[in-house]
Amino acid sequence: NGNQWPEACEGFPEFYRELGNTDIRFGVISSGHHKFIRQCFELWGLEAPELIISDDIMRSPSASHIPREERTKPSVGPFRMAVEQDRTIKKTNSV
């Protein structure tokens, strides 16, 4: 159809931009790769969120404290990593 790939879900760019006008923090939890997720946001003309929990993160040493069987959705591991990373981001941004 001539459209760019991957296409953002209908309405997502507008929704994401509107979040920038609020105190709501946005993050991505995905089985995809960090680089691809960032490239998608760039393709859509959006700044990627600081908080991205990707397969790359869940396979890295930073996730070694989470049991292997809990490192994929729908297990809680990716959500635990998101909370930990969000706390780190908040500490870094408050300095």
Sine and cosine of phi, psi and omega as CSV:
sin_phi,cos_phi,sin_psi,cos_psi,sin_omega,cos_omega
0.00,0.00,-0.02,1.00,0.06,-1.00
1.00,0.09,-0.05,1.00,0.01,-1.00
-0.98,0.19,0.40,-0.92,0.05,-1.00
-0.93,0.37,0.46,-0.89,0.05,-1.00
-0.81,-0.59,0.66,-0.75,-0.08,1.00
-0.98,0.17,0.55,-0.83,0.05,-1.00
-0.99,0.13,0.59,-0.81,0.13,-0.99
-0.95,0.32,0.50,-0.86,0.09,-1.00
-0.86,0.52,0.59,-0.81,-0.01,-1.00
-0.81,0.58,0.79,-0.61,0.04,-1.00
1.00,0.03,-0.22,0.98,-0.05,-1.00
-0.89,0.45,-0.74,0.67,-0.02,-1.00
-0.83,0.56,-0.67,0.75,0.01,-1.00
-0.91,0.41,-0.69,0.72,0.03,-1.00
-0.87,0.49,-0.72,0.69,-0.04,-1.00
-0.90,0.43,-0.68,0.74,0.04,-1.00
-0.89,0.45,-0.64,0.77,0.01,-1.00
-0.90,0.43,-0.56,0.83,0.06,-1.00
-0.86,0.51,-0.50,0.86,0.02,-1.00
-0.89,0.46,-0.30,0.95,0.01,-1.00
-0.99,-0.11,0.19,0.98,-0.04,-1.00
-0.80,-0.60,0.02,-1.00,0.09,-1.00
-1.00,-0.03,0.10,1.00,-0.02,-1.00
-0.98,0.19,0.79,-0.62,0.04,-1.00
-1.00,-0.06,0.66,-0.75,-0.04,-1.00
-0.93,-0.36,0.61,-0.79,0.09,-1.00
-0.59,-0.81,0.21,-0.98,0.01,-1.00
-0.85,-0.53,0.76,-0.66,0.19,-0.98
-0.88,-0.47,0.88,-0.47,-0.12,-0.99
-0.54,-0.84,0.51,-0.86,0.12,-0.99
-0.99,0.13,0.01,1.00,0.05,-1.00
-0.97,0.23,-0.08,-1.00,-0.02,-1.00
-0.99,-0.17,0.60,-0.80,-0.04,-1.00
-0.77,0.64,-0.78,0.63,-0.06,-1.00
-0.87,0.50,-0.68,0.73,-0.01,-1.00
-0.91,0.42,-0.67,0.74,0.01,-1.00
-0.87,0.48,-0.73,0.68,0.02,-1.00
-0.88,0.47,-0.65,0.76,0.01,-1.00
-0.91,0.42,-0.57,0.82,0.05,-1.00
-0.89,0.45,-0.74,0.67,0.02,-1.00
-0.86,0.51,-0.68,0.74,0.01,-1.00
-0.88,0.47,-0.71,0.71,0.01,-1.00
-0.86,0.51,-0.59,0.80,-0.01,-1.00
-0.99,0.11,0.02,1.00,0.02,-1.00
0.97,0.26,0.47,0.88,-0.04,-1.00
-0.86,-0.52,0.50,-0.86,0.11,-0.99
-0.98,0.17,0.78,-0.63,0.00,-1.00
-0.92,0.40,0.56,-0.83,0.03,-1.00
-0.93,0.36,0.42,-0.91,0.08,-1.00
-0.92,0.40,-0.57,0.82,-0.10,-1.00
-1.00,-0.02,0.98,-0.22,0.08,-1.00
-0.74,-0.67,0.87,-0.49,0.10,-0.99
-0.95,-0.32,0.95,-0.31,-0.06,-1.00
-0.90,-0.44,0.09,-1.00,0.08,-1.00
-0.84,0.54,-0.57,0.82,0.02,-1.00
-0.87,0.50,-0.67,0.75,0.01,-1.00
-0.92,0.38,-0.71,0.70,-0.08,-1.00
-0.93,0.36,-0.32,0.95,0.06,-1.00
-0.99,-0.13,-0.06,1.00,-0.08,-1.00
-1.00,0.05,0.23,-0.97,0.06,-1.00
-0.85,0.53,-0.42,0.91,-0.01,-1.00
-0.92,0.40,-0.27,0.96,0.03,-1.00
-0.97,-0.25,0.15,0.99,-0.09,-1.00
-0.90,0.43,-0.34,0.94,0.03,-1.00
-0.98,0.20,-0.15,0.99,0.02,-1.00
-0.99,-0.16,0.79,-0.61,0.01,-1.00
-0.81,0.58,0.64,-0.77,-0.07,-1.00
-0.78,0.62,-0.65,0.76,-0.05,-1.00
-0.95,0.33,-0.18,0.98,0.01,-1.00
-0.97,-0.26,0.15,0.99,-0.10,-1.00
-1.00,0.02,0.00,1.00,0.01,-1.00
-0.83,-0.56,0.46,-0.89,0.08,-1.00
-0.91,0.41,0.56,-0.83,0.14,0.99
-1.00,-0.01,0.22,0.98,0.05,-1.00
-0.90,0.44,0.23,-0.97,-0.11,-0.99
-0.98,0.19,-0.26,0.97,-0.09,-1.00
-0.78,0.63,-0.79,0.61,0.01,-1.00
-0.87,0.49,-0.55,0.83,0.02,-1.00
-0.95,0.32,-0.62,0.78,0.09,-1.00
-0.87,0.49,-0.68,0.73,0.03,-1.00
-0.89,0.45,-0.61,0.79,0.01,-1.00
-0.89,0.45,-0.68,0.73,0.01,-1.00
-0.90,0.44,-0.70,0.72,0.01,-1.00
-0.89,0.46,-0.71,0.71,-0.01,-1.00
-0.92,0.39,-0.61,0.79,0.02,-1.00
-0.89,0.45,-0.66,0.75,0.05,-1.00
-0.88,0.48,-0.67,0.74,0.02,-1.00
-0.89,0.45,-0.69,0.72,0.02,-1.00
-0.88,0.48,-0.71,0.71,0.00,-1.00
-0.87,0.48,-0.68,0.73,0.02,-1.00
-0.89,0.45,-0.69,0.72,-0.01,-1.00
-0.90,0.43,-0.66,0.75,-0.03,-1.00
-0.97,0.26,-0.34,0.94,-0.02,-1.00
-1.00,0.03,-0.12,0.99,-0.01,-1.00
-0.99,0.14,0.00,0.00,0.00,0.00
